[in-house]
Amino acid sequence: MDSCLSNQATLPFLMSRSRRQSDDRSLFVLPLRKVQYNRSMVMVAKAGQNQYEPGSSLNAPLKPRTVQGRFLRGLLLNKRHLFHYAAADELRLLADNREAALARMSLSFGSYEACLHRRIAQMKERYCKTAVQEIMYMLIVYKYSEIRVPLAPKLSRCIHNGRLEIWPKKDRELESIHSCDALELIKEHVNAVIGLRVNSCLNEKTQIQKLHLKKVYVDSIFCGYFLKSASLRHQLECSLPDLHGSAHGHVPTKEHLRHYITRFDNETMQRCTRPRTEEARNLIKKQCLALFGTEESDETIVASYSSVKRLVLEAVAFGTFLWDTELYVDGAYKLNENEEEKENRSI
């Protein structure tokens, strides 16, 4: 697991632009990039899965709609080695465009064009907010593809005759991204939410309401987000010298993550659990709506415990990847602070 809080550690983006080969630079000039994007989509339609194996997560339930999101999806399929360069350039371009619109609005203040430039800046802000969320989503999809795990498609495609089955399971890969301390807590969370009885087998079937399964998925995303945040706080504190102990020649012992978390007060617990930005919060909502659909159905379905476990582990990983992605993107494109965070700080 990543142990550094720097942007470079959480997502390994970028070499200097001056180091790129001239053959690739044309892909990062905006007008030329749009032409390359259109050609890329034709190539995607023809290539199918030829250059990207089935565990690619490109069947993810949330489909990009903006130019930026579709462009990155095409690169992930056909030119994976350029993906991170392009993602960083798209973030920079969005930030520049947003700042330019705000600058024009400020310069026009008091003129007859002020109302027009204010509306343009507002439209640009709304578009950039949607685009940056899709960039974040594609960065998360990339993280899944690194461990060769496909995101579950829309659940309606996985349910046949009232039975839910999700393949491949990929439990080991989904667990591999966590530290030993965090994984111990995650396994307890999984056992608690799937309701696996003692001496039961994962291949056994259970009945579960779709609404309850959706709640379990959301809670598991927050679990992954919380554990990533708490783990990094824990590592940071463990890396600090124990000045009081060092003065007496004592070597401090590392506290287990479980014991460290029990010392959290309510404010710290909420700060680690709640997404820091509005974009991250919206992305959780969009992922769940895309996966489970908009219909609030109390339908009961039959599922194997292994399929429910697969969904829970995927959700925990989503929260973990979201924490990393949020930190990286916020360093390149200033995200909007979660309103709940603002309210808590003002109390």
Secondary structure, DSSP 8 states (H G I E B T S, - for coil): -----SHHHHS-----GGGS-HHHHGGGSHHHHHHHHHHHHHHHHHHTTTTS-GGG-TT-SS---SHHHHHHHHHHHH-GGGHHHHHHHHHHHHHHHHHHHHHHHHHTTTSTTHHHHHHHHHHHHHHHHHHHHHHHHHHHHHHHHHTT------GGGTEETTEE--S---HHHHHTTS-HHHHHHHHHHHHHHHT--TT--TTSEEEEEHHHHHHHHHHHHHHHHHHHHHHHHHHHHHHS--HHHHHTT-------HHHHHHT--HHHHHHHHS-SBHHHHHHHHHHHHHHH-S-----EEEEEHHHHHHHHHHHHHHHHHHHHHHHHHHHHS---B-HHHHHHHH-
